[in-house]
Amino acid sequence: LNEAAEPSVRDRAGRVAWMGWDSREAPTATQRRAIELAAADFETLRQELAALIETELAALEADLEAAGAPWTPGRRLG
């Protein structure tokens, strides 16, 4: 648990926001780089989530429908 880990999108963006909260200065090069990394990581995460919803979730819903499972809130109809 004490090993270094790569910061999450939230960690990177939050750190930049916190550091610049009381400042009127332009973001530093380090802060700009952190935002670039957070944006790239977020795009990867967004694509992975979209793929999960479109493929794995759709397959699970089809399996539930085929098994005759009752409808549950949030699940697509027919």
Secondary structure, DSSP 8 states (H G I E B T S, - for coil): --S-----HHHHHHHHHHHHTT--S---HHHHHHHHHHHHHHHHHHHHHHHIIIIIIHHHHHHHHHTT----TTS---
